[in-house]
Amino acid sequence: PRPASDSPSRESFRESFERGVALFNRGEYDGAAAALSRALTHSPGSAVALNLLGICRFQQKNFPAARALFERAAAADASYAQAHNNLGGVFFVQGEYDRAEAALRKALEINPGLVSALYSLGNLYLSRDRFDEGLAVLAKAVTLAPDYLETHQALITQTPQEGFRSTEAHVLYARLFAEAGDLTRTLSYLERAERSGFKDWERIAVDVAFDKVRDAPAFQDFLRARLKF
């Protein structure tokens, strides 16, 4: 048995893991990674700990390490949708788009309602100029969690990738919120599109996606100020 003098200096898996979670939630990724690494010495096959450590490495921009950890998490628990989702995120930033799509689709096969995976997959399609597919996936995501877009949009609007079109992304988001009847967000994303250089307001005027907000005075005023007769 371990000497009693050792026990105060040794953390259990639970103690190390909880410490890691607390540090992670404060954005202290170095400390969180150290604590989670200690936790994994007690339970090397913990998919949850592997996944969270992978997120720490991702935040540190150590993408190869993050990828390895997400792969280990997915191997430890093949039904852990979040590990596949995060693996898709790593593949995306590394430019491995086919593998990113496969990982995200696997996550959604396991959990069709995983909102973060839906947004990631939809934005992946947008970044590859697959706009119809992206719109369909994002429409489902907006229905499930409309507020999530506000924090997730950086994937497409701030990450310079081949095929990237931030202007079109803003227009697509405006269309999604218009179809949901959310006038405030519709106008917000049209304004963002305008700041990105969008000028084709005639297209917006006839787009049936905006039918639910078309009669709103604010929407009519917005278009009237930009249309040239």
Summary of the structure (lengths in Angstrom):
residues: 229
radius of gyration: 21.8
end to end distance: 86.7
largest distance: 86.7
contacts: 703
relative contact order: 0.06
helix: 74%
strand: 0%
